[in-house]
Amino acid sequence: MENLILVLNAGSSSLKFSLFAVPAAGEMRAVAVGQVEGLGTAPRLKVKDGAGERIADEQWDKSEVSGHAQALQRIAGLLRSRFQGSVLAGVGHRVVHGGPDYAAPLLVTPEAMRRLEDFIPLAPLHQPHNLAAIRAVQEVQPELPQVACFDTAFHQTQERVAQFYGLPYEYFEQGVRRYGFHGLSYEYIAAALPGIAPAVAGGRVVVAHLGSGASMCAMHAGRSVGSSMGFTALDGLLMGTRPGNMDPGIVLYLLQQEGMSAKQIEDLLYKRSGLLGLSGIGNDMRVLLASEEPRARLAIDHFVYRISRELGALAAVLGGLDALVFTAGIGENSARIRQLVCEKARWLGIKIDEAANELAGPRISSAGSGTSAWVVPTNEELMIARHTRKLLAL
């Protein structure tokens, strides 16, 4: 009888999931991947099997599926009917914030849930939905073990001095510090690099996780030593709808001169800025690259500029650079963005191989490049499944 692990990644109006088969030995494989979109408005379920073939495409009535719990019940019913004879052994969750307490995945307990709720103010747009998915599983199958995997945990290896802001020390003690995010993605890349690029995996590497949410991480010997994101997922690079690094005085200006409320500023910073705000067209890099509008080009140029500037800062943290790795949606799929970034990084010794770049590598730098460049697809879901398997000793 085959064991299965379900991985959940819950958003405000979505629920992404992957189902992994757990062999007696060796790597797990995804047997189903899907998501529910439009929770609260027009919920729709799409599911594919491990080979990418469609399993289901269903539009649901919002009066019958209004939230994560109802969606999960429908998903569970579908998976049970398709994988009869297998046993769901556990559920792994992406939880954005582990705060200063958690540097590793943990088995969910009532005490842990209470502590994770304390971190909601640190990630108000993500943490509540992550925890809602855990509660939804508890409602459907309360005896099922659940594992929380944190996007902040990988960055806990950074030196203490790198975690501070220049605020009174008591704020650091209250939890106002640099945390860093996208840690599950970086952890997967750190684990994959020795098999892909063994000559640089133990060296000084910057990973660029470029997607709708974007960040960069400096790694030495596979451990995080610096990150572009800090206290929240707003910091660092320009993103799809988020501005990235900016003068905090802008927030004071918006409050005092524009008369905006905290909620209005939150909406501006999380939903109306970034590529969307600069271009006035949208937040999809593919659309912007295909557009001839000047503001689309402006948004692209600023996106690349921010990456280049952050790359220099993280190379300084590392004391040099052995490799640059691109990952996530834009990083894995946009040859043009990779080319623009690498061209600006020539001062770091990167010489791009245009043919290899068009094919997405894995190595996209030329043989004579002093610093190598790579494309490595990330797999946060598999990383969560690995942690869940380890904690549950499957």
N, C-alpha and C positions, 0 to 999 in steps of 0.2 A: 504494500500500500504506500503510495507516494505522498510525501509531505509537501505542502505548499506554503509559501509566505506571500502575504498581500502587503503591498507598499502603497501608502496613501499620501497625497500632497494636496491639502485643502486650501482653496482660496475663498474669497468672499462670495463668489457666485459660481464657483467651479469645484470639481473634485476629480483630480487625476489619480489614476491607479495603475499598478502593474502587478501581475501575478507571476511568481517565480516557482518553478519546480525545483525541489531540493533533492539531489541525488545522494546516495550513500557516501560518495566521495567525488571530489572534483567541483568545478564551477557550476553555479546555478544557471538556469536558462529561463528567459521570459516566455511564458506560454499564453499570456493575454495582456494587452495594453489598451487602456481606454481613458475616457474622461466624460464627465457630465458638465456641460456648459449651460449658462442661463438660469441657474437656480434662482428662484424668486420671480422670474419673468417668463421665459419660455424654455424650460429644461429639455435638454436633448442628450442622449447617450450615444456615444460612438465607441466601438470596441473592435480591435483587431487581434488576430492570433500572433504567435511568435514569428511567423513567416510574413506578416503584414497583410494577410487575407482578412476581409471583413467578417466579423462575427455578428455584430449587431449595429443598427443605426435606427434609433427610436426617438420619436418626439413624444414627450410626456405632457400631461395636463398639469399646470402649476397648482391647481387645487388639490391634486393628489400627491404631488412631489414638491413640497414647499421649502425643504431644507436638506441639510446633509444627511440626517438620520433616515429620511424617506428614500433619498437617493441611494444610500448605502444598502438599504433593504432590497431595493430593486437589483442592484449590482450583485449582491450576495445570492439572490435567487437565480440570476443568470449564470453565475459562475458555478453554483452547486449543480445545476442541471447539466452543464457542459463537462464538468470534471468530477463526475460521480466515481466513487471508489477512491478518491484522493482525500487527504485530510488537511484542512487548514490549520497549521500549527502555530501561527502567530501573525501579528500585524506590525509593520514598521511604519513610523510616521516621520515626515520631515517637520520639524519644529524649528522655526526661525531662530528663536532666542533661548539660549541656555543661561543667560546672565553671567555673573562672575562665578557661579557655583559649579556649573557642569562643564567639564572638559572632555567628557566621553558620553556615548549613548547610555541610556538607563532603562531599566524595566519600569514601566509606569505603575505607580502605587498611588493611593489617595494622598499621601503626604507629598509625593512628587508633584501631583497635579496642583495641590495648593501652592507649592513654591513656584511652579511655572505660571500660575495665574498672577503672581506678584510681578512678573516680567512683562505683563501686558502693556503697561505705560511705556516700556522701552521699544515695543514693536506693535503699536495699536492697530495697524492695518493688516498684520499677518498673524500674530500670536493667537487672537481670539478664534480665528477660523481653524488653525492647527489644533487647538484644544477641543474645538467643537467636533472635529472628526474623531478624536479619541473618545469623547463622550458618546458619539453616535455608535461606535463599535461596542461600547459597554452596554448600550441599550439593546442592541441586536444580539450580542453574544457575550455576556458579562464575564464568563469564565475564560475567555480567550486572552492569552498573554499579549501585551502590547509593548512596543519599544519606541522610545522617543530618541530621534537622532537630530542633533543640533547643527545649524548652519554656522554658529559661532564657535563651536568646540575646537575646530582645527586651528584656530588662531590663538588659542590659549598658550601656545608654546612661545609666543612673542615675549621679548624681554619686558619687564615691568615698565621701564622708562618709555617704551613705545606706546603704552596704553594711556598715558596722561593727556589731558588738556590743560591749558594754562589758566585754570580756574582754582579758587580756594580748595585746599586739599580735602575738605569735608565732602565736596561734591563727588570726588573720586570714591570716597568711602561709601557714598550713597548709591554708587553704580554708574555715575556719569564718567564713562571712560571709552576708549576705542576698543570695540569688540571685533569688527570685521565680519563679513558675511560670505555667502556662496562657499562655505567651508566644505560641504559635502562634495561639491564639484572639484575643489582643489585637492581634497583628500583622494578622490578617484584618480586624478591626473598624477599625483605623487606616487600612487600605487602602480599605475600603468607605465610610467616613464622608464623604469629599469628594463622592461621588456622591449620598449620601442627605441629608446635612446640611452643605452647603458653608459655611454661615455660621459654624458652630462647629467644623468639623473641624480647623482650625489653631489653635484656642484651648485653653482649660483644660477637659479632659474627664476624668470618672471613668467607667470601664467596670466594671460589676458582672457578672462571670461566675458565675452562680448555677446550680449543678447539684449532683449528689452530692458532687463536689469543688467548692468555691466559693472565689473570691478576688475582689479588686478591684484595679484598676490606675489610677493617676493618669497621664494623658498630656498633654503640652504639645506642640503642633505635631506630633502623631502619634508622639511618642517617649515611652517610659516614663521617668517621674521618681520613681515610688514605687509600692510594691506591698504588699498585706496579707500575702502569703506571704514567708517568709524563707529560712532555711537548709534547711528541709524543707517538704513539702506539708502539714504539720500546723498551720502557723501561721495566724493571722488569724481568718477568719470561722468560725462554727459550720458544720459540713458534715454529710453524711449519716451517717457513722460516725466522724468525727474531731472533736475538741473545739475546734479553733481555738486562739486565744491563751489562754494560761494561765500562772500563776505557776510558774516552773521548780522552786520549792520543793516543789510537789506531787509531782514525780518523786522528790525526796529522801524525802518522807514515805512514799510507796509502797514505796520501797526499805527504809527504816530501820524504819518502824513497822508496815507491813503485811507485810513480808518477801517482797515480790514480786520475781521475777527480771526481768532485762532483757527476756527474751522475753515474759513475762506482761504487762509494762508496754507493750511494743510492740503486743501484741494488743489491749490495752485502748484505747490511743490511736488505733490505725488502724481497728479493726473493731467496737468495742463502745461507742463514745462518740457525740458529736454528736446529731443528731435521734433516732437510735435509742436512745441511752442516756438522754436526757432524757425522751422520750415513753414508752419501754417498749413501744411498738407497732411501730415500724418506721422506716425512713429515707426512705420515699417521701412527698414533700410532698403529693401528691394524696390519699393515705390520711389523712394528718394533718389536712388541711383539711376532709375529710369527716367526721372523727371528733368526737364530743361529749365525749370523755374530757378531763378537766382537764389531764392531763400532755401531751396532744397540743397543746393551746392554749399551754401553757407552752413547749414546744419551738418552736412557731411564733413566739411573742413574743420568745424569746431570739434566734432566728435574725434577726428583723427588727431587734432592738436592736443586735446585733453589726454588722449592715450599716450602721445609722444612725451608730453610733459611728465605724466605719472611714471612712465617707463624710466625716464632719467632719474627721478626721485628714488624709485625702488632699486635701480642699479647702484645708486649711491649708498643706500642702506646695506646692500649686499657687498659693497666694495668692489664691484665689477660685475660682469655678466657673462655667463657661459651659454645660455640658451633662452630664447623667447618662445613660448608655447601659446598658440591660439586655440580657443575652445568655445563652446556654446553656439547658439544659433547663427549669429553674424560671424563669429570667429571661425566656425567650421565651414560656412557656406559662401562667404563673400571673398572671392579672390581679389577684388578691387580694394576692399578695405585693408586686407592683409598687405597688399602691395604698397598702398599709401603709407601704412604704418612702418613697414620695413624700409622704405625709401627714406623716411625721416630718421630712421635708426641706423643709418650708415655710419654715423660717428661712433657707434658702439661696435662696429665691425661686422654688421649684418649685410650680406650681399644676397639678394633674392634670386632664386632660379625661377624665371617666369613660367616655364613649362611645368615644372613641379608644382608651382603655386596654383596653376589652373587645374591641376589634377588633385589638389588638396593634399599633397604630400604622401606620407607623413612628414618627410623632411622637405622644406621649401626653400632652404638656403643653398647656395652653390657650394661646390667642393672647396673653393678657396675662401669661404667665409670664415672670418675669425671667430664670430659668434654664430651659432646655428639657430635656425628658426624652424618650428614644427607646427603641424596641425594634429591635434589629438582629440577626437570626439569624447565628450564627457558622458558619464552615466551615473547620475546621482541616485537613481532608483536602485541600481545594482549595489551601490555603496550602502544604501539603507538596508537592503536585503542581506548583505554580508554581515552587517552589524547585528541585525535581528537574529540571523542564524547562529552567530557566535554567542550572543547572550542567552539564547534558548538551547544552546548545545545540541543543535540538530545535525 
